[in-house]
Amino acid sequence: MVTAKVWVLKKHFEGFPKTSDFDLKKIELPNLKDGGKCSATSSYFFRSVDPYMRPYSRRDMKEGDIMIGTQVARIVESKNPAFTVGAFVVARSGWRTHFISDGKDLQLLPSSWPESLPKSLALGTVGMPGLTAYFGLLEVCRMKPGETVLVNAAAGAVGSVVGQLAKIGGCKVVGCAGSDEKVAYLKKIGFDEAFNYKTVTSLDEALRKASPDGYDCFFDNVGGEFASIAINQMKKYGRIAVCGAISQYNDSVPQKGPYVQVPMIFKELRMEGFIVTRWNNRREEGLKALLKWVLEGKVKCHEQVTEGFENMPIAFIGMLKGENLGKAIVKI
C-alpha cells in the first residue's frame, strides 16, 4: 500500500487564485493487480504548472477534485507490457506524488531522448507548450519566410518557442514581455525586436516602432487590450492564432473591449482559436522536430524551477502573475 500526497481544489477560484483555495491531502493507493495497469512515482522528478489550468479548473473540475496537470514520472511497478519498470513517461495525472494508471493517459518520452537532456523539457519546449508553438505557427498562422511575426507573453513557455521557431522559419520576430529582464532574454534568444509592455508610454506606438509596416502573423497568448490594439496593425490578409487569454483568466467581471469587425473586414484578416490536441495524430512529428532543434542549439530553453511538492500552489500563482521566465516547473 502506497500513500500519495495530492493537491485538491478546495474552492473554485474567485479572481486570482489563493493558497487557501487548495488543500493538501493524503490518499492510500491500492496494491497493483493484473489488468494492464502500472504504478508510477514522481519522486525527484517534475510537475508542470500552466495557464490553461486556471480556465479549465472552472470548466472541468468540481470542488474537492485533484488539481489537473501533467508530470514527468518514472514507472516503479508495472503489469502493462507497454510500460516497463524504470521507463519515464509524461502523465496527465494531476497534482499527485504517486498514481496508478491503465496507460491511456501516459506517453513515453521519445526513444531518442539523450540522457544529458533534462527530462523536465518534456513538459515545456519538447512537450505541450512546444507543440502549441509548432502547430500554431505552421497550421494556424501558416508563417512564410520573410514575414513579420508578433508574439505576446513572449518570454513564457509557449511564446519563447514561437519566436525561435519563427526565426528558424526565416521571419522577423517582435515580442513583448512584462519586465526588462524578460526583454533582455528575448533579445538573447534571437528576437529582432522586444519591448516591455508595462513601461512603454503607448502600446500602439511601441508596436508601430517595432514594425512600421505592420504584422503578417500575430500569435496571441494574452487577449484583452493588447489584442485589440495589435489587430489594427495587422497587414492585409494577416493571420492571428488565438492561443490564450491570460489577461482575462482571473477577471471576476468579463472585460469589455473594442469591437474587431472593422479591421477584420477591411484587412481581410483570419483569426482562429486553437487547442494543440487537435494535432495529437502528429505529436511524434512535432516532438521529433523540437528535440532536433534543441539538440542543435537552434531552440534554447529556460526553466523557472520551484522546489517541493508542497509549493505547487505558490508556483501556480506565481506563473499566473508572470513571475516565471520560460517554463514554470516544480521539482519534486
Protein Blocks (a to p, Z undefined) as FASTA:
>chain_A
ZZddddddfbacehjadfklpccdddddddddeehiacddfehiacdddfklmmmmmmmp
cehiacedddddddfbdcbfklcghiacdddebjafbdcdehlmgccddfklcfklcfkl
mmmmmmmklmmmmmmmmmmnopaehiacddehklbmklmmmmmmmmmnopacddddfbfk
lmmmmmmnopabdcdfklpmblklmmmmmmmnbpfbdcdfkgmmllmmmmmmpcehiacd
dfbdfklmmpmbdcddddfklmmmmnopacddddfklmmmmmmmmmmmmmmmmmnopacc
dddddehjklmmmmmmmmmnopagcjadddZZ
